[in-house]
Amino acid sequence: MRTRFVLIQTSHAGNVGGVARAMKVMGFDDLVLVQPRWANVLRREETIQRASGANDVLANARIVDTLDEALDGMSHLCATAMTPRDFGPPTRAPREHFDTLFGANEPPPTSVAFLFGSERFGMRNEDVYRCHVALSIPTAPSFGSLNLAAAVQLIAYEWRLALGGFEAAAAAVAERPRADAKALAGMLEHLERALVAVEFLDPQAPKKLMPRLNQLFNRAAPTEEEVHILRGVAKAMLETADRSKR
């Protein structure tokens, strides 16, 4: 779905770079700035540094004079406002609203724009009024102040989830061979001698300790490398016990 992020009268260049980065990590690249403080904000050093590799989003971004230009072609408008406005659109949490957009009652919009106001003043009432919803990010009641880039990151994340999301990257784990039954039995015999040496196991009254350890290691399915480590532990126990008896 066509998605646009609109920043209105942004005053800090670094925030523009931070927004570009927040958008890119969620797979969005349509950024429009309305009357930013700096005419060259997309090329300022602070902007580029904060973008941290999202230079393609900055290169694709546009600066316009009016909100009408920024919203051209957009069918569903979402303001971001912590405080509900009298006579304004309904205020909803992002996830709640996105669920309604993809409900069964009517088809979802063809395009969505997310509007963010100035860092100092937020969104003007007249800009909020023209939107279909005011998105309010749930925060601690005593402190709801969010940095602009952080707010964009949260909205972009929730919107990406609503669109289907990305699969979480799985850590690359090298496949290591499991220890075979013979190696496991040898390790248990080595460990048993060590437990006797440190007087943890009484060979005259062993009870069920070794069978239980056998079951434990069967469930754990240790690798060959892990068996070597455990045998190293058993060897150190035996050496320590031997030194203590001299």
N, C-alpha and C positions, 0 to 999 in steps of 0.2 A: 504494500500500500504506500502511496506517495506520502512522505512525511517531511514536514518542514519545521525547523526551530527558528523562532523570530525573537531577536533581542532588541528591546526598545530603549533608546537613549542610554546605552551602556557607557559607564564613565571610566572603567578600569580596563586598560588594554590586556593585562594578564588574564582577566576573566574571559575575554574573547578566546584567547588561546586555550584556556582550561575547558571552555565549552566545546571547542573543536575536538579536543582530545576525548572528552566525555561522549560526544556523538560518535566518533570513529570507532571506539571500542564496542559500541552497541550496533554498529553497521549502518549509521546514518550519515548523510553528507550534504544535506540541503540546509544551509545556514544563511539567514538574511538579517542584516542589521539596519535598524531604522534610526537615523540621526545619532550615530555614536559620537562621543565626545571628540574623538580624534578621526579626522578624515582619512588618515593613512593607517588606521588601527590594524588593518590586516597585514601590514608590512613592518610594524614596529617590532623591535628586538624582543621586548617583553612578551608580546603576543606569540611570536614564533617559539620562544623558549618554553612557554607554558603549554604550547600545543604538543610539544614533545613527540614529534614525528607525524602529527596529523596535518602536515602541510598541504596535503591534497584537499582537505576540507576547507582550509583557509583560501586556497587558490580557487575553489569553486564558489566561495561565499560572495554575496552581493551586498552592497550598501545602497539604500534607497532613502528618499526624503519623506515618504509618507507610509503610514501603516496600510493604506489601501494598496499601494504597490507591493508591499511585502506579502499581502494575503491573496494576491491575484491567483486564481485557479484553485484555491483551497476551499473545500466544502464543509469541513467541521473544524470549529475553532475552540481551542482550550486555553483559557486564561490560567495563570498560576497566581493565586492570591490566598494568603493565609487568613485574611479577614473577610467574611461574607459581606456582600454589598446589598443595601436596601434596593429593591427593584432590579437586582442583578440576576444572573443565571443561577441555577442550583449549585451548591458547593458540595463536592464529593471528593473522597480519597481517590487517587489515580486508579488503583486496582478495581475498586468498586465501579467506577465509571467505565473503564475499559471492558469490564464484563458485560455491561449493558449494551455497549456498541456491537458486541458479537453475539447478542441474544438472538432468539429465533423469531422475534416479532417482526423485525424489518431488516433489510440488508444493511451491512455496515457502510459507512461513508467511503467514498472513493479516495479521499485525501484528508489529511489531518495536519493542522498547524498548532504548535505549542508556543504560546506567547509568554515572554518574561520581561518584566519591567525593569526600570532603573534600579541600581543597587541602593541608591539613597531614598527613593520615594516609592518603589514598587510600581504597580500598574495604576494608571489613571482610571477613574470610574468609567469614563466614556469608552475606554478601550475594553474594560471588563464587560460592559453592557452588551457589546456587540458579539460576545462569545456565547457558545452554546452551554458551556459549563465553566465553573471556576474550580480548578484542581487545588486541593489543599493537602500537602504532604503531612501525614500524621507525625507529630513531633512531641517532645516533652512539653506539657502545658506551661511550665515555668520558663522555657527558653526555646522558641521556635525559629530563631534566626539562622538561615542557611546561606552559605556562600552561593553565588549565582551558578558557578560551575558545578557545585555539589547538587544543587537543585535540579539542574539539567541532567546530571548523571542519574539521579533517582527516577526522574520522569522517563528518561530514555530506557533505563533498565526495565521499568514496569511495562512500557510500551512494547519493548522487544519481546518480553515474556508473553504479552497478549497476542503478538503476531506469530508466536510459535517458538521463539527463543533459539538459542544455539546450544549444541551439546557441550557439556563441560569437558574440557580436555583431560583425558586420562593420562596419568603419569606412566611414562615408559618404564616398564619393569622387565629386566632381563630374565628370561626363563632359566631357572637353575634346577639341575636334576635333584630329585628327591633321594634321600639315602635309602638303600635297599635294606631288607630284613637283616642280613648278615651284619651290615655296618651298625644298625640300630642295636642289635644284640650285643655286639662288641662294646659299644658305648655304654650300655646299661651295666655290663659286667665290670667295666672300668669304673663307672660311677659307684657301683655297689662297694667295690674295694675301698674307694675313697671315703664313702660314708661310714664304713666300718672303722677306717683309720682315724677319722676325726670323732669317733664315738657317737655319731648320730644314729647309726644302725647297730643294734645288738644282734650278732649272727646267731646267738642262742635263742633269741625271741624276735625274729624278723617281722612277724605278723604279716600284713599284706602290703608293706611299703613298696617293694620292688614290682609286684604285679600292677599296683596302682600307677607307679611311675611309667611302667611299660605302656599302659593304656593312655596315659597322658601324652607320651611322645608319639604313640600311634595316631592320636587325634591331631596333634600338632603337625605331623608329617614333615619333620625337619629335613632340610637339604643336606647334602654331603658336607658343605662348608660349615653349617650349623653343628653337625655332629662332631666335626674336628674341633670346633670351639668348645663344645661341652667336654670333649676328651682332654682338651687343654686345661679346663677348669679342674677336672678330676686329677690330672697329673700334678697340678699345683697343690691341690689338697693333700695328696699323698706325700709330696716333698715337704710340705709344711709340717705334717704330722710326724714325719721321720725326723726332722730337725728338732722338734720339741722333745723327742724321746732320748736325744743324745746327751 
